[in-house]
Amino acid sequence: MKKYILLVLLFCSFASFSQQKELILASWNIQDFGKTKNTEELEQIAEILRDTDIIAIQEVVAGYGGAQAVAKLSDILNRKGAKWDYVISDPTNSSKYVTERYAFIWKTSNIKIKNRGKLIAALDSKVDREPFTINFYLDSKVLQVINFHSRPHDNNPQAEIKAISEYIVNAKTGSLIFAGDFNTIVQDPVFSTLKSNGFVPALVEQKTTLKRSCTGLDYLNHAIDNVFYSKDLTYIDSGVLDFVMSCDQLDKARKLSDHLPVYIKFSLY
């Protein structure tokens, strides 16, 4: 009997460890994320994201309303069975109508931080909105995540991606994820620097933005949101969190955002 109990305990311990080592990171450009989102909409956003472990948010408005919306979202997530924490970047060093903030929200049970993250000042002169980076600590492992929102597709986001790619390749010291709204498809040659240095896009030809109205039954538009991960991470799964599902829900869905969240499930072990 004692031997049986010991085996059960060992199995439970192993199962717990297995669950801990797999993580889901979601990246979402939540359109105009600030005062425009009411409590009901924040509740819907939380339901979409509740089963993830790390959330990278782009397009947080620079004023007080943006920080308040992130705090409210974190509070709603905290009431859904897990403990979450969050950080918000300073406003990017950008012109008035371009300035934004970024945010990270994460489950604290297995994920820790040692600082509140930072905008990458070295890229300030090369991009409209500097990326926001933070290190997450999982036991003895460290994961750096870089969160980025590029300039629009008709304003040469490739120049920004080129500069950030070179920074990543030169500065990388360990496991790294580069997530965001790139306004550029992954087949674009500008991503060759990342790819040739072992970074892999989680999504390929997966449309992530929402049309204003359906074409037939199709409500998806451009494949511009993605997650690049370093080759030392173990890929498990990826995709979009499609909260639209059908054309009759498109107008309601666009009140949350004109982008779908993208995600990657991975292991650091």
Secondary structure as GFF3:
##gff-version 3
##sequence-region A 1 269
A	DSSP	alpha_helix	2	21	.	.	.	ID=ss1
A	DSSP	beta_strand	22	33	.	.	.	ID=ss2
A	DSSP	alpha_helix	39	49	.	.	.	ID=ss3
A	DSSP	beta_strand	54	61	.	.	.	ID=ss4
A	DSSP	alpha_helix	64	78	.	.	.	ID=ss5
A	DSSP	beta_strand	84	88	.	.	.	ID=ss6
A	DSSP	beta_strand	100	107	.	.	.	ID=ss7
A	DSSP	beta_strand	118	119	.	.	.	ID=ss8
A	DSSP	three_ten_helix	121	126	.	.	.	ID=ss9
A	DSSP	beta_strand	132	138	.	.	.	ID=ss10
A	DSSP	beta_strand	141	149	.	.	.	ID=ss11
A	DSSP	three_ten_helix	153	155	.	.	.	ID=ss12
A	DSSP	alpha_helix	157	171	.	.	.	ID=ss13
A	DSSP	beta_strand	175	181	.	.	.	ID=ss14
A	DSSP	three_ten_helix	189	191	.	.	.	ID=ss15
A	DSSP	alpha_helix	192	196	.	.	.	ID=ss16
A	DSSP	beta_strand	200	201	.	.	.	ID=ss17
A	DSSP	beta_strand	210	215	.	.	.	ID=ss18
A	DSSP	beta_strand	218	220	.	.	.	ID=ss19
A	DSSP	beta_strand	225	229	.	.	.	ID=ss20
A	DSSP	beta_strand	234	240	.	.	.	ID=ss21
A	DSSP	three_ten_helix	247	249	.	.	.	ID=ss22
A	DSSP	alpha_helix	250	253	.	.	.	ID=ss23
A	DSSP	beta_strand	262	267	.	.	.	ID=ss24
###
